[in-house]
């Protein structure tokens, strides 16, 4: 890896103020994380969020908005993989969460953003921290 890659994280919030997280398998095992994935060439951040949410959870997002950027150095120090994440927020969607990629995730659950399950993937944890602090970027990450 000779340069950082761009990841997309999505905080999906329900009417009770809880956010959607899943326990990951494969490369992100054993971490919990918000939905997300990789930005593909030519995609907007919003298009990526809509695509990834549908692929992973079955939810159809309506009008996701960018709210923060994170520099995920914890993962870089642990694995040598450096990602910059653009994170979006969405509280308007259609459907109920479903396990669409059982090879990548054990399941989805609604949790309080103030009580994240552990262990939690750094990019997801940083995004939720920015969300709770209403910050676009937190240097300490």
Number of C-alpha atoms within 10 A of each C-alpha: 7 7 8 14 13 16 23 26 29 33 28 23 19 15 8 9 12 18 23 20 25 23 22 23 17 10 8 14 16 16 19 25 29 27 24 25 19 17 20 12 6 8 11 11 22 22 16 21 33 21 18 23 25 18 18 22 21 18 21 19 23 13 16 21 16 18 19 21 22 25 23 23 18 16 15 13 10 9 9 12 16 21 21 16 26 24 30 23 22 20 17 15 17 10 11 9 18 16 16 17 14 12 10 17 24 15 19 21 13 17 18 14 19 11 8 17 16 12 13 21 20 19 28 26 22 23 31 23 17 20 19 11 11 11 13 14 18 15 6 7 16
